[in-house]
Amino acid sequence: MKSAKKMLSGAEIVWESLIREGVEVVFGYPGGANLPIYDTLTAYRDKIKHVLVRHEQGAAHAADGYSRVSGKVGVVMATSGPGATNLITGIATAMMDSVPMVCITGQVAKTSLGADAFQETDITGATLPLTKHSYLVTHVEDLAETIREAFYIARTGRPGPVLIDIPKDIQAAQTEFEYPTEPIHLPGYHPPENATEEQVDEMVAMVNKARQPVLLVGHGVLMSDATKPLLKLMEIANIPASTTLLGIGAVPASHPLNLGMMGMHGTASANHAIQEADLLVACGMRFDDRVTGKLATYSPDSEKIHIDIDASELNKNIRVNLAINADLATVLEQVLPGLKNGNRKEWLDRIAAWKSDAEQRDAVNLESDTLMGAQVIKAIWEGTPDDTIIISDVGQHQMLEVQYYRHEQPHTLVTSGGLGTMGFSLPAAIGTSFHAKDKEIWVIAGDGSIQMNIQELGTAVQEGANINIAIINNGYLGMVRQWQQLFYEARYTETPISSPDYVKLAEAYGLTGLRIDRLDDIPAAMAQARKVKGPVLIDFVVEQHDMVYPMVPTGASLDEMIRRPHPDKEESKTA
Amino acid sequence: MKQILIALVEDKPGVLNRIASLFRRRNFNIESLVVGHSEVPGASRLTIVTDEEERLRRNIIRQNLLKLVNVIDVTDVTDLPCILREHALIKVQSAGATRGEIAALVDMYRGRIVDVGMESLVVEITGEPTKIESLIDVLATYGIIEIVRAGKVAITRGPQNPTDNGNLHLWKSSRGKASQDKARWKGMTV
């Protein structure tokens, strides 16, 4: 079926192309160099929703959050110069966490390029190492195909952000438009093929032979939709699994074979199990330094299998015995038939012993009279259904969230992992609210993090975003303070931080604001928040000096954890 | 041993920048990089020499290059029989008396004298990098004024083109008629 070609402007082609890519919502901010695009939006209002943020960084995080829960490509728009540079932190966040995103920036007219024109910046150059790919469109005839390629690159293989920079005169120029339908022609872009039969056989043999195996579950499991075959593998072969920060939710928290998170603030049982393992099966994770601790002593006696869709991750940080470059879900399905039922009682018993020991040693005193951050998060967990989406920011509250909110379902935790971007949570939550309309959404942020993109309260109110914002307010940049206490002789340089009166601030922005400082008041506050349609902010004033335990100091082996000091004893460093 | 990579890339703006940026960002060291046209119109061929010795690290460099969307193919020819050549122009001090001597030396190295002035000569030499080093050492006694070297280029011995695998074939055949290659793109169509 061939439709007649129509003449459209570059600006119209942008919207037409986005609609054909299935885009429902765009997060952005208009300015001089993308005015033609915004001017033509009026004609597409019924097909596509635009969310006006308060700062372009917010747009990037919102698109990121939207993508992480929807599995779709997040779309961002910004103008040239400062608009584009404001996206950079958001782009880097998405790149580190492999989130598919298309960023469309306006650029000064082609005729002014290179002249240091008003609001000109070389954004393709600036973002080159932070994007999966980028384009500067120089002919309006190329625009539709460029957008199509950008979406394809963003969502296939190891996903990531793609930037398209469109000069203003290209937005205004007219051309015949027909959205291309032929296969995309990218001779240098090859998502990986499947595992070979030999690789599958070898993996099966290694797993069947292992006596003390551990599965390492990363973000790739969620992105590849491999949670079902992964659970089958765990259950057939009786293998315990530990997740990375971004792998949380891939294995239900209550699953008896779930060891919890690994790494710097992982559970002691996961870290001990990894160190003592005789086989590690790494699935869609990249052996980040927060996960491995000291590389030289990482899991010294284990054979290692690494499955990743990105070939450049294999043997990068950790040398492995079997490297498989393929889609995870496919590989796991392939190995299932060969797996033997593993009897690993001895191994699982050892792990259970570590687990119960850790539960006693590292837990926060949940009976405390002073409100503790951990108590707030546990109360939120108790008061919310399993499909609640938590968007946590970066810091102590993020690690407490991992420890005290038990995620039973995939894609229920959204957080900035690799880049550790403070200020991520509020805009990301606004983004998720455009997909998960029927779910409860909770932001968990620190008083430091929330102030980094606090301006997005305005967006939340304007859009009526149905989100609940929990601020774990301890008056400190808590995680930095924790490092100062442990490694810089408690010199708390520039970590005490003041906050505005969040209740008044909420009122000023036009949303409901509450302040809670007693554990008993939390259920009532949550009930009240649930009744409100639209955003609600709760300022939880908590104890100021608590620390996150256990902790593997930088440069230490994974099993050299600092444990929670016994109330009567000196702080103990122990395995 | 140095690592020698042959890369075929799309001849588009910014591709060299992407490659240079990748080496910088990943802390890989480029010893020499030469770009020029290849036998395929629209595709440039690079010879990249790195100082990476270790096999797994070498593969990581190759895999990172392959991740660049505009890089069509990368072959590591370090362990393949291949011809490695470098080109140099060397300006040497030479007033009348030493001309004959230098000419004889250059001849032994199968170089050529391409410019003669009252006080200098320009020598052109092509060969393996070690041969060029050797000639430079010999000419140093006469006084070297200026050297320009063109970096190393490599080609494998034998009838095969190592970069001419499926990707290149696809590149050649599909230019302007991508749809005919549907079968080759199984799983990659949108």
Interface residues (C-beta under 8 A of the other chain):
Chain A: T124 G125 L128 P129 K132 H133 L136 R148 Y152 I153 T156 E182 P183 I184 H185 L186 P187 G188 Y189 H190 P191 D310 A311 S312 L314 N315 K316 R319
Chain B: V9 E10 P13 G14 N17 R18 S21 L22 R25 L56 N59 I60 Q63 N64 L66 K67 L68 V69 N70 V71 I72 D73 N167 L168 L170 W171 S174 A178 S179 D181 K182 W185 G187 M188 T189 V190
